[in-house]
Amino acid sequence: MARTPTYTRTEPYTRIEPVGVESNDERHARLVAELEDGGTAHGGMVLGMPPLPAGDMWVDAVGASVITKQSVATIRTRLARRERYTREFPAPLVRFNLQWWKLSVLTAWMAAVTTPNADDASTVTS
């Protein structure tokens, strides 16, 4: 027995464009420009994420690529193949199907990695 629809749509479907759509490449370029010459990062709180102390913020994969000067693909590869690296990339917090890092953890990891003869950077904790 075929089911008959109770409602038939008379007007065509219209696509609703999201507000403030920015590609990853555009966002990467904007973040690099903001952080050039010792600039500070600007960000807001993310609803549903744990609160952070003043001066710290949550960073997604594009922001992590800007801070660590590695591509998003490199970061994901390092996370997938943790055992191959002596200085492991910090583990992200996964929420909303996205990976998030604390800005303070990423900057501490970068300081440990870029310091000559530094101790193992995998000891940097979140």
Secondary structure by P-SEA (a helix, b strand, c coil): cbbbbcccccccbbbbbbcccccaaaaaaaaaaaaccbbbbbbbbccccccccccbbbbcaaaaaaaacccaaaaaaaaacccccccccccccccccbbbbbaaaaaaaaaaaacccccccccccc
